[in-house]
Amino acid sequence: MAQGATPVHPYVPNSAPETKAEMLRAIGVDSVDEFFSVIPEKLRMQRPLDLPPALAAEAELERHVNRLLGKNTPVTQAVSFLGSGCYPHHVPAVCDEINTRAEFLTAYAGEPYEDHGKWQAIFEYTSLMAELLEMDVVNVPTYDGYQAAATAIRMAGRVTSRSRVIVTDLLAVGKRDKIETFLDGAMEIDFVSPRAETGRLHAEDVRALIGPDTAAVFIETPNLYGVIEAEAREIAELAHANGSVVVCSTDPISLGFTEAPATWGADIVCGDIQSLGIGMHYGGANGGFIATHDDEHFVFEYPSRLFGLAPTRVEGEIGFCDVAYERTSLAMREEGIEWVGTAAALWGITAGAYLALMGPTGMQQLGDTVAVRTREAMTALAAIPGVEVLHADSPHWREFAVRFPGRSVDDVNAALLERGVFGGASAQTVFGRGDADTAVYCITELHTSSDIAELADALKEILA
C-alpha cells in the first residue's frame, strides 16, 4: 500500500476507496451520507465512536481475543449451579455435528433456490416442538425467548383488540425490559407478584386485576424461582371467562416432567430453546419459539415465518414452503402487523436434532431426573445452619431460591469460587432488584449427588 493511502480493511467487504466510489456511482449518489438523510440531524451521533484502532492483522486479532478469553473462568472447570436463563444441560455430540454442516451453518431461513435441506430440517423441528407442546403451529425461531414473549403478548392484543395485559412480576430483568419496551405505546401492563410464602401466582391476585380491557394474562412456569405455577389452570379459566388470551412462557425441556401448557388452557406458548442441545456459549445461543393451535385468528397474527408442506408440480411429490407468507412484513413491508427479524434457524435445526435423539422417553427420564435432583439439593441445603431455602413446600423444577441471612450472595459466591464451585446467581443480578442475601440455584441432569454434597460441604465451611 502506498504511504498515506486509505487502508483497506481485511474484514469489511468492498472497503477499497475505488470500489466504494464505483458502487456509489452505480447507485447514483455522491456519498454514503445521503443514505442517512431521512434521519433527523438531532438523532445522529456527531462524534466518532470511542473505539480503539482496528486490528489489521489476523494474528493480532487472535492474540487479542485469546487474552480476553483468558480472563474468563469457564463453568466447565468448576461445579456450577448458575442458571437463570442460560442452562448447563447436556449437549449430545450429534447436535454440534449437525449444526456445523455447511448446508445448515448459515441457516438464516433462506429461499428455495439455496435451500439445500434447511427448510425440511426446520419443518422437522417445528413438528417435533408442536408434538412436545401439544400445539399445532410453531414458528421459525426468532432471536430469543425474550422477543418471543413480547411478540406473543402483542399477538394477544391484536387477537382481542384490547389494550392491557397482566404480566407476572417475577421476570429476568432483560425479559422485563424487552416486554416493557416492545409494548410501550401499544399496551399497558399490570404486574402481578407471586406470594412470598409460595413463590407463585395465585388466582385471586389475578382476579383483582383483570377487567374488560385485559387482552391477556402472561405467566411463566416453571418460574425463575423454579416454582411450578400450581394455579395455572384456575388462572386460565379466569382469563377465558373474561374473554382474555392466556400466554405462557415455558422452557420446553421442562415438559418431560410438567404438563404442556396447552393442556391447562394456554392459548399461546412461548419460550427459548437454549436448553435443547444448544449449550451456553458464554451466555447462551438462543432462539425464541411461539406456538398456538391451528386457529386462523392466531395464525394470521404471527409476524414470523411458518413452514409447512405443499404438493409440487410433480405428481405425488411434496415440498416444504412458507405458510401464509402474505401476513409477514417480508411481503407487506411497512404495512406488516409487526416486523420479521433475522431468524435463529440454525438453533431450531439443532433443537430438532436434540428432540429427535431424545424422544418422548428420553425427555421424560430427563425431566424426572432434574426434578429429583432439584429436591435433593433443596433438602441438603435446607439442613445447613445459615441457609434458608425459600418456597420449600411448593413444587420445583431445576431452580430454587436460597437466602443467606446476614450474608451477601457476592461474599458467599466469592468464597465458593475459591473452592472450585460457582454458586447460584444473585437475585439482584437476575431480577435487577431484590435482596442482596438471596440467590437462585440451578440443578440439571449434569449435577450428581456428589456435586450436591460438595456444594453443601462448602457452604457449611463458609457459613460456620
C-alpha positions in Angstrom: 0.0 0.0 0.0 1.4 3.5 -0.9 2.3 5.7 2.0 -0.7 7.9 3.1 -3.2 5.7 1.2 -6.6 4.9 2.8 -6.3 1.4 4.4 -8.4 -1.4 3.1 -10.0 -3.3 6.0 -9.4 -7.0 5.8 -12.8 -7.9 7.4 -15.0 -5.4 5.6 -16.0 -6.3 2.0 -15.6 -3.6 -0.7 -13.7 -1.3 1.7 -11.2 -0.2 -1.0 -11.9 3.5 -1.8 -12.1 3.0 -5.5 -14.6 0.2 -5.0 -16.7 2.4 -2.8 -16.7 5.2 -5.3 -17.7 2.8 -8.1 -20.6 1.5 -6.1 -21.8 5.0 -5.3 -21.7 5.9 -8.9 -23.7 2.9 -9.8 -26.4 3.8 -7.3 -26.4 7.4 -8.3 -25.4 9.1 -5.1 -22.4 11.2 -4.2 -21.7 9.9 -0.7 -22.8 7.4 2.0 -24.2 10.3 4.0 -27.1 10.6 1.5 -28.4 7.2 2.7 -29.0 8.7 6.2 -30.6 12.0 5.1 -34.0 10.8 6.2 -32.7 10.5 9.8 -33.1 13.9 11.6 -29.8 15.6 12.5 -30.6 15.6 16.2 -30.7 11.8 16.2 -27.3 11.3 14.6 -24.1 10.9 16.6 -22.0 13.9 15.9 -18.7 12.4 17.1 -16.7 9.3 16.2 -17.3 6.1 18.2 -14.9 5.7 21.2 -13.2 2.7 19.8 -9.6 1.6 19.6 -7.8 1.4 16.2 -8.8 -1.6 14.2 -6.5 -4.7 14.3 -5.4 -5.1 10.7 -3.5 -8.5 11.1 -5.3 -11.7 11.8 -2.5 -12.8 14.2 -3.0 -9.7 16.3 -6.8 -10.2 16.4 -6.3 -13.8 17.5 -3.9 -12.8 20.3 -6.3 -10.1 21.5 -9.3 -12.4 21.6 -7.3 -15.1 23.4 -6.3 -12.6 26.0 -9.9 -11.6 26.6 -11.0 -15.3 26.8 -8.2 -15.9 29.3 -9.9 -13.6 31.8 -12.9 -15.9 31.8 -13.3 -18.9 34.2 -15.4 -21.4 32.2 -18.1 -23.2 34.2 -16.7 -26.4 32.8 -13.7 -26.0 35.0 -15.7 -26.0 38.2 -19.0 -27.3 39.6 -21.6 -24.7 38.5 -25.0 -24.0 40.0 -25.6 -21.0 37.7 -28.8 -20.9 35.6 -31.4 -18.1 35.5 -31.9 -18.2 31.7 -28.7 -19.9 30.4 -28.7 -23.6 31.5 -26.0 -26.2 31.7 -27.9 -29.1 30.1 -26.0 -31.9 28.3 -25.3 -31.2 24.6 -25.1 -34.5 22.6 -22.2 -34.6 20.2 -24.6 -35.1 17.3 -26.1 -31.6 17.8 -22.8 -29.9 17.2 -22.1 -32.2 14.3 -25.3 -31.4 12.6 -25.3 -27.6 13.1 -21.7 -27.3 11.7 -22.7 -28.9 8.4 -22.1 -26.5 5.5 -25.7 -26.6 4.3 -27.0 -25.7 7.8 -24.4 -23.4 9.2 -25.8 -20.2 7.6 -29.4 -21.3 8.1 -30.9 -17.9 8.3 -34.0 -19.5 6.8 -33.2 -19.0 3.2 -35.1 -19.1 0.0 -35.9 -22.2 -2.2 -33.0 -21.6 -4.6 -30.5 -22.1 -1.8 -32.4 -24.3 0.5 -30.2 -27.5 0.5 -32.5 -29.2 3.0 -32.7 -26.4 5.5 -36.5 -26.0 5.0 -37.1 -29.6 5.7 -34.9 -29.5 8.8 -36.7 -26.5 10.1 -40.1 -28.1 9.4 -39.0 -31.2 11.3 -38.0 -29.0 14.2 -41.4 -27.2 14.3 -43.2 -30.6 14.0 -41.3 -32.0 17.0 -41.9 -28.9 19.0 -45.6 -29.0 18.2 -45.8 -32.6 19.5 -43.9 -31.7 22.7 -46.0 -28.6 23.3 -49.3 -30.3 22.2 -49.9 -27.4 19.8 -50.3 -27.3 16.0 -48.3 -24.3 14.8 -44.8 -23.3 15.8 -42.8 -20.5 14.2 -39.3 -20.5 12.8 -37.2 -19.4 15.8 -36.8 -15.7 16.3 -33.9 -14.0 18.2 -34.6 -15.4 21.7 -37.3 -16.1 24.2 -37.5 -12.5 25.3 -38.5 -11.5 21.8 -40.9 -14.4 21.6 -42.6 -13.4 24.9 -43.0 -9.8 23.8 -44.4 -10.8 20.4 -46.8 -13.3 21.9 -48.3 -10.6 24.1 -48.7 -8.3 21.1 -50.3 -11.1 19.2 -52.8 -11.4 22.0 -53.5 -7.7 21.9 -54.3 -7.9 18.2 -56.5 -11.0 18.6 -58.6 -9.4 21.3 -58.4 -5.7 20.2 -57.7 -4.9 23.9 -55.1 -2.7 25.4 -54.0 -4.1 28.8 -52.1 -7.2 29.8 -51.5 -8.8 33.2 -47.9 -10.0 33.5 -46.1 -11.9 36.2 -43.7 -9.7 38.1 -41.1 -12.5 38.5 -39.2 -12.0 35.3 -35.5 -11.8 34.4 -34.6 -8.1 34.2 -33.8 -8.4 30.5 -37.1 -10.1 29.7 -39.0 -7.5 31.7 -37.2 -4.7 29.8 -37.9 -6.3 26.5 -41.6 -6.7 27.2 -42.0 -3.1 28.5 -40.1 -1.7 25.5 -42.0 -3.7 22.9 -45.4 -2.9 24.4 -44.6 0.8 25.0 -47.3 2.9 23.3 -49.3 -0.2 22.3 -50.4 -1.9 25.5 -50.5 -1.1 29.2 -49.0 -3.6 31.7 -50.4 -4.6 35.1 -47.8 -6.6 37.0 -48.9 -9.3 39.5 -46.5 -10.6 42.1 -46.1 -14.1 43.3 -46.9 -14.5 47.0 -43.8 -14.5 49.3 -44.8 -17.7 51.1 -45.3 -19.9 47.9 -43.2 -18.2 45.2 -46.0 -18.4 42.7 -49.1 -16.6 41.4 -52.5 -17.0 43.0 -55.7 -16.8 41.0 -57.3 -14.4 43.5 -54.5 -11.9 42.9 -55.1 -12.1 39.1 -58.8 -11.7 39.6 -58.2 -8.4 41.4 -56.5 -7.0 38.3 -58.5 -8.5 35.4 -61.0 -6.3 33.6 -62.9 -5.8 30.3 -59.8 -4.3 28.6 -57.5 -7.1 29.6 -56.1 -8.7 26.4 -54.1 -11.4 28.1 -52.6 -12.9 31.2 -48.9 -13.7 30.9 -47.4 -16.3 33.2 -44.2 -18.3 33.3 -43.9 -21.8 34.5 -41.6 -23.1 36.0 -40.8 -19.5 37.0 -37.4 -18.1 37.8 -37.6 -19.4 41.3 -38.1 -22.8 39.8 -41.6 -23.0 41.2 -44.3 -24.6 39.0 -47.4 -22.4 38.8 -49.9 -24.7 40.6 -52.9 -22.5 39.9 -52.2 -22.1 36.2 -55.5 -23.9 35.3 -57.5 -21.6 37.6 -55.9 -18.5 36.2 -56.6 -19.7 32.6 -60.2 -20.3 33.4 -60.5 -16.9 34.9 -58.9 -15.3 31.9 -61.1 -17.2 29.4 -64.2 -16.3 31.3 -63.2 -12.6 30.8 -62.5 -13.2 27.0 -58.8 -12.8 27.6 -56.0 -14.8 26.0 -53.6 -16.9 28.1 -49.9 -16.6 27.2 -47.5 -18.9 28.9 -43.7 -18.8 28.8 -42.0 -22.1 29.5 -38.8 -23.9 28.9 -39.6 -26.8 26.5 -37.1 -29.1 28.2 -39.3 -29.0 31.3 -42.2 -30.6 29.5 -40.8 -34.1 30.1 -41.9 -33.5 33.7 -44.6 -30.8 33.7 -47.9 -30.6 31.9 -47.8 -29.0 28.5 -49.4 -25.5 29.0 -51.9 -26.2 26.2 -53.5 -29.0 28.4 -54.5 -26.5 31.1 -55.6 -23.7 28.8 -52.7 -21.7 27.4 -53.6 -20.2 24.0 -50.1 -19.0 23.1 -47.0 -20.7 24.4 -43.6 -19.2 24.0 -40.0 -19.5 25.3 -36.4 -20.2 24.5 -34.8 -23.3 23.1 -31.3 -22.8 24.5 -31.6 -25.9 26.7 -32.4 -28.2 23.8 -28.9 -29.2 22.8 -27.6 -25.8 22.1 -25.3 -25.2 25.1 -24.2 -22.0 26.9 -21.7 -20.3 24.5 -20.5 -17.6 27.0 -24.1 -16.6 27.8 -26.2 -18.6 25.5 -27.1 -19.1 22.0 -30.8 -18.5 21.9 -33.9 -19.0 19.8 -37.4 -18.0 20.6 -40.4 -20.1 19.8 -44.1 -19.2 19.7 -46.8 -21.9 19.5 -50.6 -21.9 19.0 -53.4 -24.2 18.0 -54.3 -24.2 14.3 -56.7 -21.3 14.6 -56.6 -18.6 11.8 -57.3 -15.9 14.3 -54.0 -16.7 16.0 -52.1 -17.9 12.9 -52.5 -14.7 11.0 -51.1 -12.7 13.9 -47.8 -14.4 13.7 -45.2 -11.9 12.4 -42.6 -14.6 12.0 -42.2 -17.3 9.3 -44.1 -20.5 9.4 -43.1 -23.6 7.4 -45.4 -26.3 6.1 -45.9 -28.9 3.3 -47.4 -28.4 -0.1 -47.7 -30.5 -3.3 -45.3 -29.7 -6.1 -45.8 -29.8 -9.8 -44.6 -33.4 -9.8 -47.4 -35.9 -9.2 -47.2 -37.4 -5.7 -44.3 -35.2 -4.5 -44.5 -32.7 -1.6 -42.2 -29.8 -0.8 -41.5 -27.5 2.1 -42.9 -24.0 1.9 -43.8 -20.8 3.7 -47.3 -20.8 5.2 -49.4 -17.6 4.8 -46.4 -15.7 3.7 -48.6 -12.7 2.8 -49.1 -11.9 6.5 -45.4 -11.1 7.1 -43.6 -7.8 6.8 -41.4 -9.5 4.2 -44.4 -9.5 2.0 -46.4 -6.5 3.3 -43.3 -4.3 4.1 -44.4 -1.2 6.1 -48.0 -2.4 6.2 -46.9 -5.6 8.2 -48.5 -6.3 11.5 -45.1 -6.5 13.1 -41.6 -6.8 11.8 -39.8 -10.0 10.9 -36.2 -10.0 12.1 -33.3 -12.4 11.4 -34.3 -15.9 12.4 -32.3 -18.1 14.6 -33.0 -21.0 12.3 -29.7 -22.8 12.9 -30.6 -23.3 16.6 -34.0 -24.6 15.5 -32.3 -27.2 13.4 -30.1 -28.0 16.4 -33.0 -28.3 18.8 -34.8 -30.5 16.3 -31.8 -32.9 16.3 -31.9 -32.9 20.1 -35.6 -33.7 20.3 -35.3 -36.4 17.7 -32.4 -38.0 19.6 -34.1 -37.8 23.0 -37.6 -39.0 22.0 -40.5 -39.0 24.4 -38.9 -41.5 26.8 -35.6 -39.6 27.0 -37.4 -36.3 27.7 -39.4 -37.9 30.5 -36.4 -39.5 32.0 -34.5 -36.2 31.9 -37.5 -34.3 33.4 -37.8 -36.8 36.3 -34.1 -36.8 37.0 -33.9 -33.0 37.2 -37.0 -32.9 39.5 -35.4 -35.5 41.9 -32.0 -33.8 41.9 -33.6 -30.4 42.5 -35.4 -31.6 45.6 -32.3 -33.4 46.7 -30.3 -30.2 46.6 -33.1 -28.2 48.3 -33.2 -30.7 51.2 -29.4 -30.8 51.5 -29.1 -27.0 51.7 -32.1 -26.6 54.0 -30.2 -28.6 56.6 -27.3 -26.2 56.8 -27.3 -23.6 59.5 -27.3 -20.1 58.0 -29.2 -21.2 54.8 -32.9 -20.7 54.2 -34.5 -22.4 51.2 -37.4 -20.4 50.1 -40.8 -21.8 49.0 -39.8 -25.3 50.1 -43.3 -26.6 50.1 -44.0 -25.6 46.5 -43.3 -28.0 43.6 -40.0 -27.1 41.9 -38.1 -28.0 38.8 -34.5 -27.1 38.1 -34.2 -24.0 40.2 -34.8 -22.8 43.7 -34.2 -19.7 45.8 -31.9 -19.6 48.8 -31.3 -16.9 51.4 -28.2 -16.4 53.4 -29.4 -14.2 56.3 -26.8 -11.7 57.3 -24.5 -12.6 54.4 -24.4 -11.2 50.9 -24.6 -13.6 47.9 -21.5 -11.9 46.4 -19.4 -12.8 49.5 -20.7 -16.4 49.6 -20.1 -16.9 45.9 -16.6 -15.5 46.1 -15.8 -18.0 48.9 -17.4 -20.8 46.9 -15.4 -20.0 43.8 -12.2 -20.2 45.9 -13.3 -23.8 46.5 -14.0 -24.5 42.8 -17.7 -24.0 42.9 -19.9 -21.5 41.1 -22.8 -20.6 43.5 -26.2 -19.6 42.5 -26.9 -16.3 40.6 -27.6 -13.3 42.8 -31.3 -12.3 42.8 -30.3 -8.7 42.3 -28.5 -9.7 39.1 -31.3 -11.9 37.8 -34.2 -9.6 38.6 -32.5 -6.3 38.7 -33.8 -5.8 42.2 -34.3 -7.7 45.4 -32.3 -8.7 48.4 -28.5 -9.0 48.4 -28.7 -12.1 50.5 -30.8 -14.1 48.0 -29.6 -16.4 45.2 -31.2 -18.7 42.7 -29.6 -22.1 42.4 -29.8 -24.3 39.3 -29.7 -28.1 39.1 -29.8 -30.1 35.9 -29.3 -33.7 34.9 -25.5 -33.0 34.8 -25.4 -32.4 38.6 -24.6 -35.6 40.5 -25.3 -36.4 44.2 -21.5 -35.8 44.7 -21.8 -32.3 43.2 -24.6 -31.5 45.6 -22.7 -32.9 48.6 -19.6 -30.8 47.5 -21.8 -27.7 47.5 -23.3 -28.5 50.9 -19.9 -29.2 52.5 -18.5 -25.9 51.0 -21.4 -23.9 52.4 -21.1 -25.5 55.8 -17.5 -24.4 55.9 -18.1 -20.9 54.7 -21.1 -20.2 56.9 -19.7 -21.8 60.1 
